[in-house]
Amino acid sequence: QAWDASINDGDKDSEQLEQAAAAKESLRGATMEMVEMASFHFHRARENQGKVPKEGRMCLLPAVCGLKYLDSLNECNYDVLHPVLVGGGDDAAAVALERRRKLSLMMMMGRTWLTGTF
């Protein structure tokens, strides 16, 4: 009977793994749809930013962060829990990647500030 119980536990574990994999794929699919819709709206805003008075364009600066995050999601295959996005990992590669991401964002923000376009 102990052998039978271990088989049942193994079945439960494999079932939980399958459910977790299905949930992860569902989350990835939902994230992909949201990224596509947000990208559409950001690109429409980018096309129409010329209609915004120059004095009001600084209000568009947060869009730069949003676009960068959407690009990062795309690069991580729409995995919102990817270590690159959530800051996981204490190794040198993860720290270097996080620094590059922050530096890139700062440069994009600076360019947007100077040119008035995002």
PAZAPA-4460 file (N, C-alpha, C; in steps of 0.05 Angstrom, whole numbers, plus 32768, in hexadecimal, padded with zeros to 4 digits):
% residues 118
    n_x    n_y    n_z   ca_x   ca_y   ca_z    c_x    c_y    c_z   seq   type   mol
   8010   7FE8   8000   8000   8000   8000   8011   8019   8000     1      Q     A
   8028   8018   800D   8039   8030   800D   8042   8037   7FF1     2      A     A
   8047   8021   7FE1   804F   8026   7FC5   8038   8034   7FB6     3      W     A
   801F   802B   7FBA   8009   8037   7FAD   8006   8055   7FB5     4      D     A
   800A   805B   7FCE   8008   8077   7FD7   801D   8088   7FCA     5      A     A
   8035   807E   7FC6   804A   808E   7FB9   8043   8092   7F9B     6      S     A
   8036   807F   7F8F   802E   8083   7F73   8019   8099   7F72     7      I     A
   8007   8099   7F84   7FF2   80AE   7F84   7FFF   80CA   7F89     8      N     A
   8013   80CB   7F9B   8021   80E4   7FA0   802F   80EE   7F87     9      D     A
   803B   80DB   7F78   8048   80E2   7F5F   8035   80EC   7F4B    10      G     A
   801D   80E0   7F4A   8008   80EA   7F37   8000   8106   7F3F    11      D     A
   7FFD   810C   7F59   7FF5   8126   7F62   800B   813B   7F5A    12      K     A
   8024   8133   7F5E   803A   8145   7F57   803A   814C   7F3A    13      D     A
   8037   8137   7F29   8037   813C   7F0C   801F   814C   7F04    14      S     A
   8008   8148   7F11   7FF0   8158   7F0B   7FF4   8175   7F13    15      E     A
   8001   8179   7F2A   8007   8195   7F32   801A   81A2   7F1F    16      Q     A
   802E   8193   7F16   8041   819F   7F02   8034   81A6   7EE8    17      L     A
   8021   8195   7EDF   8013   819B   7EC7   8001   81B4   7ECA    18      E     A
   7FF4   81B6   7EE2   7FE3   81CD   7EE7   7FF4   81E7   7EE8    19      Q     A
   800B   81E5   7EF4   801D   81FC   7EF6   8026   8204   7EDB    20      A     A
   802D   81F1   7ECA   8036   81F7   7EAF   801F   8204   7E9F    21      A     A
   8007   81FA   7EA2   7FF0   8205   7E94   7FEA   8221   7E9D    22      A     A
   7FED   8226   7EB8   7FE8   8241   7EC2   7FFD   8254   7EB8    23      A     A
   8016   824B   7EB7   802C   825C   7EAD   8027   8264   7E90    24      K     A
   801E   8251   7E80   8018   8256   7E63   8000   8269   7E61    25      E     A
   7FEC   8266   7E72   7FD5   8278   7E71   7FDD   8294   7E78    26      S     A
   7FEE   8297   7E8D   7FF9   82B1   7E95   8009   82BE   7E7E    27      L     A
   8019   82AD   7E71   8029   82B7   7E5B   8017   82C1   7E44    28      R     A
   8003   82B2   7E3E   7FF0   82B9   7E29   7FE1   82D3   7E2F    29      G     A
   7FD8   82D6   7E48   7FCB   82EE   7E50   7FDE   8306   7E4F    30      A     A
   7FF6   8302   7E58   800A   8317   7E57   8010   8320   7E3B    31      T     A
   8012   830C   7E29   8018   8313   7E0D   8001   8324   7E01    32      M     A
   7FE8   831D   7E07   7FD2   832D   7DFD   7FD2   8349   7E08    33      E     A
   7FD8   834C   7E22   7FD9   8367   7E2E   7FF0   8377   7E22    34      M     A
   8007   836A   7E1E   801F   8378   7E12   8018   8382   7DF6    35      V     A
   800B   8371   7DE7   8004   8379   7DCB   7FF1   8391   7DCB    36      E     A
   7FDD   8390   7DDD   7FCA   83A7   7DDE   7FD7   83C0   7DE8    37      M     A
   7FE8   83BE   7DFD   7FF6   83D5   7E08   8009   83E1   7DF3    38      A     A
   8017   83CF   7DE4   8029   83D8   7DCF   801A   83E8   7DBA    39      S     A
   8003   83DE   7DB2   7FF3   83EB   7D9F   7FEC   8408   7DA8    40      F     A
   7FE4   840A   7DC1   7FDD   8425   7DCB   7FF5   8437   7DCE    41      H     A
   800B   842C   7DD7   8024   843C   7DD9   802D   8446   7DBE    42      F     A
   802B   8435   7DA9   8034   843D   7D8F   8020   8452   7D83    43      H     A
   8007   8450   7D89   7FF4   8465   7D80   7FFB   847F   7D8E    44      R     A
   8001   847E   7DA8   8008   8496   7DB6   8022   84A2   7DAB    45      A     A
   8035   8491   7DA4   804E   849A   7D98   8049   84A9   7D7E    46      R     A
   8037   849E   7D6E   8030   84AA   7D54   8023   84C5   7D58    47      E     A
   8013   84C8   7D6D   8004   84E1   7D71   8011   84F5   7D85    48      N     A
   8029   84EF   7D8E   8036   8500   7DA2   803C   851C   7D97    49      Q     A
   803E   851F   7D7D   8042   8539   7D71   802B   854C   7D76    50      G     A
   8014   8542   7D7C   7FFD   8552   7D81   7FFC   855D   7D9D    51      K     A
   800D   8553   7DAE   800F   855C   7DCA   8021   8574   7DCB    52      V     A
   8018   858A   7DD8   8029   85A2   7DDA   8044   859B   7DE7    53      P     A
   8059   85A8   7DDF   8074   85A2   7DE9   8075   85A3   7E07    54      K     A
   8066   85B6   7E13   8067   85B9   7E30   805B   85A1   7E3E    55      E     A
   8049   8592   7E31   803C   857B   7E3D   8049   8561   7E38    56      G     A
   805E   8560   7E27   806A   8547   7E1F   8078   8538   7E36    57      R     A
   8080   8547   7E4A   808E   853A   7E60   807B   8526   7E6E    58      M     A
   8061   852A   7E6B   804D   8518   7E76   804E   84FC   7E68    59      C     A
   805B   84FC   7E51   805D   84E2   7E42   8076   84D2   7E4B    60      L     A
   8087   84DD   7E5C   809F   84CE   7E65   8099   84B3   7E70    61      L     A
   8084   84AF   7E80   807F   8494   7E8B   807B   847F   7E74    62      P     A
   8073   8488   7E5D   806F   8475   7E47   8089   8468   7E3F    63      A     A
   809F   8476   7E43   80B9   846A   7E3D   80BE   8451   7E4E    64      V     A
   80B8   8453   7E68   80BB   843D   7E7A   80A8   8426   7E72    65      C     A
   8090   842D   7E6B   807D   8418   7E62   8086   840A   7E4A    66      G     A
   8090   8419   7E36   809A   840C   7E1D   80B2   83FA   7E23    67      L     A
   80C3   8403   7E34   80DB   83F3   7E3B   80D2   83D9   7E49    68      K     A
   80BF   83DB   7E5B   80B6   83C3   7E69   80A8   83AF   7E56    69      Y     A
   8099   83BA   7E43   808C   83A8   7E2F   80A1   839B   7E1E    70      L     A
   80B6   83A9   7E17   80CC   839C   7E08   80DA   8387   7E19    71      D     A
   80DD   838C   7E32   80E9   8378   7E44   80D8   835F   7E46    72      S     A
   80BE   8363   7E48   80AB   834C   7E49   80AE   833B   7E30    73      L     A
   80AF   8349   7E19   80B2   833B   7E00   80CC   832B   7DFF    74      N     A
   80E2   8337   7E08   80FC   8329   7E09   80FC   8311   7E1C    75      E     A
   80EB   8312   7E30   80E9   82FC   7E44   80D3   82E9   7E3D    76      C     A
   80C9   82E9   7E24   80B4   82D8   7E1B   809B   82DB   7E2C    77      N     A
   8095   82F3   7E33   807C   82FA   7E42   8079   82EC   7E5D    78      Y     A
   8090   82E6   7E69   8090   82D9   7E83   8093   82EF   7E98    79      D     A
   807D   82F7   7EA5   807E   830D   7EB8   808E   8306   7ED1    80      V     A
   8093   82ED   7ED6   80A3   82E4   7EED   80C0   82DE   7EE6    81      L     A
   80C9   82E6   7ECE   80E4   82E1   7EC6   80F7   82F0   7ED8    82      H     A
   810E   82E4   7EE0   8120   82F1   7EF3   812B   830C   7EE9    83      P     A
   812D   8310   7ECF   8136   8329   7EC4   8122   8340   7ECB    84      V     A
   8108   8339   7ECB   80F4   834D   7ED1   80EF   8352   7EEE    85      L     A
   80F2   833D   7EFE   80EC   8340   7F1B   8105   8345   7F2C    86      V     A
   811C   8346   7F1F   8135   834C   7F2D   8140   8334   7F3C    87      G     A
   8139   831C   7F34   8143   8304   7F41   8160   82FE   7F3A    88      G     A
   816D   82F2   7F4C   8189   82E9   7F47   819D   82FC   7F53    89      G     A
   81B0   82F1   7F62   81C5   8301   7F6E   81E0   82FD   7F60    90      D     A
   81E0   82EE   7F4B   81F9   82E9   7F3D   8201   8302   7F2D    91      D     A
   821A   8302   7F24   8225   831A   7F16   8216   8320   7EFC    92      A     A
   820E   830B   7EEE   8200   830E   7ED4   81E5   831C   7ED8    93      A     A
   81D6   8314   7EED   81BC   8321   7EF2   81BF   833E   7EFA    94      A     A
   81D4   8343   7F0B   81D9   835F   7F13   81E1   8370   7EFB    95      V     A
   81F2   8366   7EEA   81FA   8374   7ED2   81E3   837A   7EBF    96      A     A
   81D1   8366   7EBC   81BA   8369   7EAB   81A7   837F   7EB6    97      L     A
   81A3   837E   7ED0   8192   8393   7EDD   819E   83AF   7ED9    98      E     A
   81B8   83B1   7EDC   81C5   83CB   7ED8   81C2   83D5   7EBB    99      R     A
   81C5   83C3   7EA8   81C2   83CA   7E8B   81A6   83D3   7E86   100      R     A
   8192   83C5   7E92   8176   83CD   7E8E   8171   83E8   7E99   101      R     A
   817B   83EE   7EB1   8177   8409   7EBD   8185   841E   7EAD   102      K     A
   819D   8419   7EA4   81AC   842D   7E94   819D   8432   7E7A   103      L     A
   8194   841D   7E6D   8185   8421   7E54   816C   8432   7E59   104      S     A
   815E   842C   7E6E   8146   843C   7E74   814D   8459   7E79   105      L     A
   8162   845E   7E88   816A   847A   7E8E   8172   8488   7E74   106      M     A
   817F   847A   7E62   8187   8487   7E48   816E   848C   7E37   107      M     A
   815B   847A   7E37   8143   847F   7E28   8133   8496   7E33   108      M     A
   8132   8498   7E4E   8124   84AE   7E5B   8132   84C9   7E54   109      M     A
   814D   84C9   7E55   815C   84E1   7E4E   8157   84EA   7E31   110      G     A
   8157   84D7   7E1F   8152   84DD   7E03   8136   84E8   7DFF   111      R     A
   8123   84DC   7E0D   8108   84E6   7E0B   8105   8502   7E16   112      T     A
   8112   8507   7E2C   8112   8522   7E39   811D   8537   7E26   113      W     A
   8134   8530   7E19   8141   8543   7E08   8133   8548   7DED   114      L     A
   8128   8532   7DE2   811C   8535   7DC7   80FE   853B   7DC9   115      T     A
   80F2   8534   7DDF   80D5   8538   7DE2   80C5   8523   7DD4   116      G     A
   80D1   850E   7DCB   80C3   84F8   7DBF   80CA   84DE   7DCC   117      T     A
   80B8   84CB   7DCD   80BE   84B1   7DD9   80BC   849B   7DC5   118      F     A
***
